[in-house]
Amino acid sequence: MDTQTLIYIFVGLSFALYIGIAIWSRAASTSDFYVAGGGVNPVVNGMATAADWMSAASFISMAGIIAFSGYDGSVYLMGWTGGYVMLALLLAPYLRKFGEFTVPDFIGARYYSKAARVVAVVCLIFISFTYIAGQMRGVGIVFSRFLDVDVTLGVIIGMAIVFVYAVLGGMKGITYTQVAQYCVLIFAYLVPAFFISFMITGNPIPALGLGSEVNDGSGMYVLQKLDLVLQDMGFAAYTDGSKSTIDVFCITAALMIGTAGLPHVIVRFFTVPKASDARRSAGWALVFIALLYTTAPAVGAFARLNFVETVNETPYSQAPEWFTNWEDNGLIAFRDRNGDGVMQYRSGDAIVGAPVYTEERGPSGERLTENATPPGENEVYVDRDIMVLANPEIAQLPGWVIALVAAGGLAAALSTAAGLLLVISAGVSHDLLKKTFRPNISEKGELLAARVAASAAILVAGYLGVYPPGWVAQVVAFAFGLAAASLFPAIFLGIFTKWMNREGAIAGMVSGLAFTFLYIGWFKLWAPESNVEANWLLGISPEGIGVIGMVINFAVAITVAKMTAPTPPDVRRLVASIRVPKGAETPHMH
């Protein structure tokens, strides 16, 4: 059976599974729709959380970032996994004990204010749409390459699938669908990694293979060989870092704190029966996440090594089939600078920006681009997001492995997109309608509003996938920085202090969000040409600035709280009860 047929079968079966689960677990009440009835087993919830958490960024992009950034890419591994530990220990159990449906619910009740709730909803929608744009684009890229449809149609098909199980099933449907998606994506990630690790080092465990000798008789270790090969071609050594210490610290911290403030991950802890289950499910999720994250550095290193050895000094007329396949999708390009028809892969840019192809072909049959050619020797443009998806093809693995990776990439993007859509719909129907503007709405009316809001959110997400803003590649900087600077301090102070009041929380969220948005917006949107270290505040890149936004949030919130009316006694009692284990309450709390 040929590879394309296998891809259709694998993707078709996985979609049928997701839709079948959605129909089986259709939400019948608002509790089902928002928090799956609050009765999800901790192990099941841990698996669903892992799928929700491991987006297209983790599955498709992270190993690609590591492949091309080397040592500098480690900030993503440290930040995202460290943030999950922080979320599990610091926030999840207390938020579950509070017992509401959403993050704005907690902020609205804890800060006894509809205004605080609305500000939290605005932050949440901002973060979620920023993040979801990248997921839908990931869906489009996977579809366009593996199913031979264009990116726009790919995004539309992805929207239709998410619509069925997010709008019908709500959190109940999404939870059990995400369990299936986790199984698909983790097999899709690990199977080719085992194959490639064994081929390169003779060790089938990728994490161990990364520290093993290459089985080519040279006696060199994988990273030694990669350093040598890249330096020969003018690149920096793979194991050298170019970022300053303060920037590494700030990016890692922004990703960690941003993780702990991401609304679609936090809401998963409202779906378990009790607070102790929230901690247990967080532990299980960490185990399930670790399977991918401990493998990603090896996948990145093997992918770069395979790519270099397959492409460099290869005549274009003998280019492997995978190269021309990705070239057709505009994610790889060859610019023959010296007319010898041989691909020279060197440090520097082959073209300016992503390829814009003409109808003409070059003398070697290569697709010609309209892009300007900067000075330098490099003749190969490659989009780093293709590395995980192309890895099995580059290593010439069997067709069924390539089909599995296609299904896994879609599972990763769709699982996170669904979680984000639900957060947006709950924010609109529950927090804005039910708790703020229409408190008398019936449960049936609220459930209908949630489904309408989810449908509208899918349309907006699809539009962002088809017409991505210029910053879509920077969703990590935006979403995590904004979450760190806006929601995290309000949640943290709400749990661990009794004196933080509504005025302080609102002022902190607004100031942290505004500062971070303006800083990232300036360097990424309005003046990208000035995005160099000399112009950064304290040498901190836009990816790490969320930490400064968080410090501003804390400082403003504490200052304003000290200058305004104290927190009411009933709110102080609420905060005390959140942190006391069940059955241990003292009489003065009642």
N, C-alpha and C positions, 0 to 999 in steps of 0.2 A: 504494500500500500504506500503511495507517495506521501511526502511530508505535508503537502497542502491539504490532502484529504484527512490526514490525521489531525491537523490543526482544527479543521471544521468539526470533526467528531468530538475532540476534547473540549473545545470552547462551547459547542452546542450542548453537550452533556452537562457541563458545569452550569450553564445558564438555566437548563431545564431543572436542575437540582435546586438552584436558588429560588426560582419561581414556584416550584412545588412546595418548598418549605414555607414561602410567604403565604400561599393559599391555605396550607395546613394550620399555620399559626396566626391567622388573621386577628387583628386587635378588635375587641368588642367593647372596650371601655377606654376612658382617658388614661386610667392607670396602666392598662395594657399598652396603650399607644406611647406614653411617655417613659415608663419604667418597667415594662414587661410584667406588670402586676406585682413587682417587688419580690418575686419568688424564684429567681434564677440560682441554680446550684453554683457555688464558688468556683469549681473547676471549669464548668461550662462558661461562666462569666469571665474567667481568666483567659480562656481561649478566644472568646468574642472580643475581649478588650485588646488582646494582642493583635487581632485582625484589624480592629478599629484604629489602633495605634500605628501599625505598620502600613503606611500609605504607599502610594506610588513613589514617594520620596525615598522610603526605606528600601522598597523592592527594586525599583528601576534606577533611581538616581544615586543613592549613597555609595554603592560600590564603584559607580562611574566617577563620582567626586574623588574617592580614595585612589582610583586607578590613575587619575591625572594630577592629583594634588600630592599624592604620597603621604608623607608624615603630617602635612598640614590638614589632611582630611580626617585625622583622628579626633578633631574637636567635635565632629558630628557623633561619633561613637560615644565619647565621654559625656557629651551634653545630653543626648537623647536617653541613654540608659540611666545616667545619674539622675536626670530629672524624674524618671519614672520611679526610682527609689524614694526620692523626696516626696512625690505625690502619694506613694503608698504609705509612707510612715507619718507624714505631717498632716495631710489633708483628708484622705479618703475615709478613714473610719469616723472622723468627727462630722463630716458632711453627711454620711449615711445615718448617723445617730440623729442628726437634725431632722431628717425624714421628709423632706419636700421633694419636688420633681426636678428642679433645675437650679443652676447656679444663680440666676437673677432672683429666684425664689429665696435662696439663702440670704443674698445681699439685701433684698427688699424687707424681709422679716427682721434680720439682724440689725439693720440700720433704720428700722421703723419708718420707712420712707418710700413713697411711690416714685419720687424723683431718682433715688438711688437705684431702684429696680429698673427704671427706664434707661439710665446711664449704663447699667450693666448689660441690658439687652442690646444697646447700640454697640458697646464694645464687642459683645459676643457675635453679633451679625457681621461686624467689620472683620473680625478674626476669621470667622467661618467662611465667608465668601472669598477672602483672600486665599485661604488654604484650598478651597474647593476648586478654584480656577485651575490650579496645577493638576488636580486629580482628573478632571474632565479632559484636560489636554493629554494626560498620560493615557487615558482610555482611547482617545483619538489616534495617538501615535501607534499603540499596539494594534488597533484594528487596521490602520492603514497599511502597516507592514505585513501583518500575518493573514489578514482576511481579504487583502487586495481591494479594499474600498478606500475612498479618500477620507482625509482626517475629519471633514465635516460630517459625513455619513456615519463614521465611527463614533463620533460624539453623540449623534442623534440615537444610534442603537443603544449606547451606554445609558443615555437618559431614559430610554424606554424601559430598560431592565430595572434600573434603580427606582423608577416610578412605580413599577408593580410591587416590589417588595418593601419599599419605604412607605409608600402612601397607603397600601393595603394593610401591611403587617405592623407598621409603627415599630416601636422598640422591640416588641415581642417577635415580630417577623425578622427584624434586623439582627437580633441576638442570635437566633438559630441559623440564620443565613451566614452570619459572620463566623460561626463555628465551622461550617462547611468551607467558607472562603479561607479560613486559616489553614485547614488541612490541605487545600489545593495549593495555596501560595508557599507553604513551608516545604512541601514535596518538590514544587517547581524550583525552589531556590537551592535546596540541598542536593537533589539528584545530579544536576550537571556539575555542581561543585565537587561532589565525590568523584565523578568521572574524571574531571580535569585535573584534580589534585593527584589522582592515581597515575594519570598519563604523564604529568610533569615530574613528579617526585617518587612515584611508587608507593606513596602513603595515601590511603583513601580518605583520611580525616582531614578536611581542609585546614583547620586551625593548626594541626600538627605539621601538615604538608608545607605551610608557610615557613616553618623553621627547619625544613629538611633540605638535603642536597638535591640539586637538579639531576635527574637520571640521564644526563647526556655524556657522562664520562669526564666532565670538566672538573669535578670535585668541588664546585662552587655551590653555596647555598642559594636559595631562590632570591633573597633580597640582595645578596652580593652580586649575582648575575644581573639583576634588574638595574642596580646602580651602575654597573660597568657599561651595560648596553645603552642606557639612557645618556650617560655622560659622553659616550662615543659620538652620540648624535646631537650634542650641544645642549641637552636638557640638564637641569639640576639633578643631583643624586636623589633617588626615590626616598631615601631615609633621612634627607635633610629637610628642615623646616625653614620657611621664609618669613613667617609671621612673627611679629614682636610678641614678647611674653605677655604684655598687658592685653593685646588683642586676642591672643589664645585664651587667656583667662576670661575675658569679657564675652567672647563668643560662646565658650563652654557654659559659662554661668547663665547667659541669656537663653540658651537652648534648654538648660536644666530648669530654670525658673519658668520659662515659657511653657514647657511641658506640664509643669505643676499647675499652670493656669489655663490649659486648653480645655474648653468647655465640653467637647465631644468625648474626651477621655474621662473627665470628672463625672459626667452624667452616668457612666457605666456603673459607678459604685452605688447609685441609687436603686439598682435593679436587684440587689441581693436582700435576703430576709432580714439580716441584722448587722450591726456595726462590726462584730468580730468576723463575719463573712466577708465584709469589704476588705479587711486586712488579708484574709486568706486568699481571696480572689486576686488581690494585687500581687501576692507572692507567686501564685500560679502563672499569672500573666507575665511576670518577670522571667520565669523559667521558659515559657513559650517564646518570648521575645528574644531571649539569649540564644536560642538555637540559630536565629538568623544573624544576630549582631556579632556573635563570635565567629561566624563564617564569612561575613562581609569583607574584612581586610584581606583574607586569602583570595576571595573572588576578584577583588580589585587588582591585586598584584598579578594573579594568573592571567587576567583579561589583558592587562597592559603588556605583559610579556608575549602572550600569544599574538596580540594585535601588531606589535612591533615586528615580530619575526615573520608574520604573514604578509605584511604590507610593504615594509621598507625594502628598497632595491628590487621590487617586483615589477616587471613590465606590465603596463596597464592592460595590454592585450591578453595577458595571462592572469589577470586579476580573478580571485576566487568569486564564486557566484554570490556569496553573501555580500561582497563589496558592492556589486552592481545592484543587488536588491535594495540595499540601504541608500544607494545613490539615487535610485528611482523615487525614494521617499524624501529626498532633500536633506538627509542627515549625515551624508558623507560626500565629499567632493574632491576631485583631483585637478589641480591647476598645473599644467606642464610648463614650467618656467623656461626650461632650456631646450625643449623640443626633442628630447631623447626618448620620450615615451615610457620612461622608467619612473616609478613613484619614489620620490625622496621624502622621507618623513623626518623632519628636523624640528628644532625649537623655533617658536615664532608662529605667526599667523599666515596661512596660505592665502586666505581671502578676508575681506572685511565683512563681518556679520555672517548670518546664515546664508546658504547658497540660494541664489535666484537664477534659475536655469533659463537658457535661451533654447530655441528650437534646433540650433546648430550642434554639430559634433566636431571634435578636434581630430587631428591627423591619426591619433591612435584609437579613435572611436569614443573618447571620453566625452561626457556631457559638459558643454561650456556654460559658464556663468556670467551674469552681468556684473558681478561684484568687482570692486576695486581690488588691486593686488598690492599689499604693502611690501616694502623692501624685506629681503630675507631669503632663506634657502628652502623653507618648508613648502611642499607641494600638496600636502594632504590636509583637508579640513575634516574633523570628526566631531560630531555632537556627543558629549560624554554620556548622555542619557541612553545611548544605544548599547553600552558595553555589556550590561547583564543580559539584555534581550538577544544580542548578537553572539554572546560568548559560546553557546552550544554550536552555532553554525561555524564560528571561527575554528573551534576545536574539532569540527567534523564529527559531532556526536550523532547518534541515530535520530531519525525523524520524530519518533515519539517523545524524545527529550525536548526537542524544539517546540513541539505541540504543547507539552506540559508547561514550558516557560511562558508561552503565549497565554494560556489559561491562568497561570499564576500572576502575571502582570496585570491582567484584567481584574482578578480577584482582589489584589492589593488596592488598586485604584477605586474599585466600586465599593469595597467595604468601608473605606474611610469617607468616601463621598456620601454614602447613606447615613453614616453617623453624624456628619456635619449637617446634612439636610434636616435630620430630625431635631437637632439642636436649634436650628433656625426656626423650624415650624413650631416647636414648643415655646420658643421665646416670643413669637408673635401671638399664638393662640392662648397660651396659658398666662404668660407674664404681662403682655400688653393688653389683651382683651379681658380675660377672666379676672386678673388681679389688679388691673389699673382702670381701664376705660368702660368695661361692661361686666361688672361683678355679678349681675343677675343672669348671665347667660347659662342656658341649660347644659348638662353634660353632653347631650347629643349635639347641641349647637357648637360646643367647644371642640368636640371630636371632628365635626365637619370643618370648622375653621382651621384646625391643625392640618387636615388633609389638603385643604385649599392652599394654605401657606406652604406646605411641602411641595405641592405642584408648582406654585409660582417660583419657589426657590430653585427647583429643578430647571425651569426655563431660563432663569438668570444664570445658573451654573453652566448650562449648555451653551448659552451665548458667550460666556467667558472662555469656554473651551474652544469654540469655533473662531472667535475673534479675541485671542488672548491679549491683554494689555502688555505693554513693553516690559513690565516687571514680573511677568509670570514665572520666570526662572528664579526670581528672588522671593518666592512665597515663604521660604523658610525664614528669611530675615524679617519679612513683614509679619507673618502670623505669630511666630514665636516671640519676636521683639514686642509686638503689641500686647500679647497675652501677659508677658512678664511685667510690662509697664502699667497695665491697667487693672486686670482682674486679680492677679496673684496677691498684691499687697492688701487689697480689700478683703479677700478671703482669709489671708493669714492673720491680719489684725482682728478680723471678726471672730475668729476662733480663739486666739491666744490673748486678747485683751478685753477687759470689761469696759474700759473708759473710752474706746474709740467710738465717736458719735457719727451721726449721718452727715453733718456738715464737713467733717474731716474726710470721711470716705469719698463723698462726691467730689470735693476739691482735689483729692489725691488722684482719683481715677481720671478726671478730666485733664489735669496737668500732665500726668504720666503719658496718657494716650496722645495728647496734642504734641508734646515734645518729641516723642519717638516717631510719630507719623511725619512730622515736619522734617526731622533729621534724615530719615530713610527716604522720604519723598524728594528732598533736595538732591541727595547724591544718586538716587536711582531713577528719578522721573524728570526733574526740572533741570538739573545741571550735572548730568552723568560725566561730562568731561572733567569736572573738578573732583571726581571720586578717586583721589590719591591720598596716600598716608599723610602727606604734608598738610592737607586741608582738614583732616579729621580732628575732632575734639579729643585731646589727650592721646592721640594716636589710636583711637578706637574706631573700627570700621562700622558701617551701617548694620552689618550682621550682629555686632555685639552691643550696639547702643541701647538695646532694651534694658540692660543692667543700669545704665545711668537714668533711664526713664523710670525704672523701679525705685531707685534712690530718691529721685525727685518726688515720686508718688508718696513714699513713706514720709519724707521730710515735710511736704505740704500738708499731708493728712494729720500728722502729729501736731504741727504748729497750729493748724486751724482748730483741731479738737481741743487744744489747751485754751483757746481764746473764745470758745463758744459754750453753749449750755451742756451740762453733763448728760450722760446716758441715763434714760429712765430706769428705775429699780427693776421693773419686770424684764427688761432686756438683759440687765446684769445677771438676773437669776437664770435666764435662758442660756447665756454663755457658760455659766457655771455648770448647768446640767449637761451641756454637750460634752464636757470634758470629764465627767464623773462616770465610772463604769456602772452598768445597770445593777440595781440592788444595793449600791453603796451610798445612795443619797443620804445626806444628813438632814435632821429635822428642820434646821433653819432655812433650808432651800424651799420648803413647801409654803 
